[in-house]
Amino acid sequence: MRQRPKVGIVGAGAMGTLFGFHLAQTCDVTMLDANAATIAAIEQKGLAVNDQPARRVSVARRAAELYGSKILFLFVKAVDTLRALRPFAGELDPVTPIVSLQNGVGNEDAIRTALGGAVPVILGITTESAVTTAPGRVHTSGRGNTIVGSASPSASRTVAEVLTASGLQAAVVYDIRPHLWGKLVANCAINALSAILDCDAGVIPKDQNVARLAEALADEAAAVAAALKINLPFVNPWQYVTDVIAVGADARSSMAFDLASGHPSEIDHINGAVVAFGRRVGVPTPYNDAMVRLVKAKQALLSAG
């Protein structure tokens, strides 16, 4: 029998739980999360998706318990990347891939800042979606696809093979940047609006005023990508956004949950990244800049109240 790979997962939220559940079928999975109650629940009851039987995984209460991982998946918020990875500096096998399927752009820089420039970083996007119903329990309404890529094709293939063996759909691309920016276009148009309006994503294309604003946000992000000479994997940004919304129309964005729970949002890594790159290449991004200011204002008001 083939040896089961040792896989570490940092972050036991909805996506960490979903991937951990699938990976536990063929891998020895160890989960690490800052929330002690979440880890305790997973230790007691395992991970479960929809009505499927729970799968047992190991849990870690210290980063040191994941140092022997052959692959390390990162499912924390982009704002938490440095904090989550600093305890791993100099402790992982130098060939252990760090896999980031996080929102936004700039995650690779944060990973290398925490672990060093030589660490093999695998970046990717996924259309898998899940909603947490309880610690270690998620609901998902469909099957998605995961795309990964890096400067090391062999490491990317290893990650894709592990995901595929666990029952997930995964593929490798030579250049991951078009896919990262494609996801960023959608996130720019959906996440902040869902958070500010406290609404499901499905509301966005139905209301004329919200739809026009979302389209303007997507167009700005696409214009910045074009100025960076990144060929997006679609022609019409707004059509792509509506296609993404159709998959998860009844779900609020992760940013909406962040604001509701008092957790710092990823606004600087999503709309804020578009603004920053726009300044660099001389592309105006007034709509995305307004979203950054509105989300930060709402964060401040909720914190004060």
Secondary structure, 3 states (H helix, E strand, C coil): CCCCCEEEEECCCHHHHHHHHHHCCCCEEEEECCCHHHHHHHHHHCEEECCCCCECCEEECCHHHHCCCCEEEECCCHHHHHHHHHHHCCCCCCCCCEEECCCCCCHHHHHHHHHCCCCCEEEEEECCCCEEEECCEEECCCCCCEEEECCCHHHHHHHHHHHHHCCCCEEECCCCHHHHHHHHHHHHHHHHHHHHHCCCHHHCCCCHHHHHHHHHHHHHHHHHHHHCCCCCCCCCHHHHHHHHHHHCCCCCCHHHHHHHHCCCCCHHHCHHHHHHHHHHHCCCCHHHHHHHHHHHHHHHHHHHC
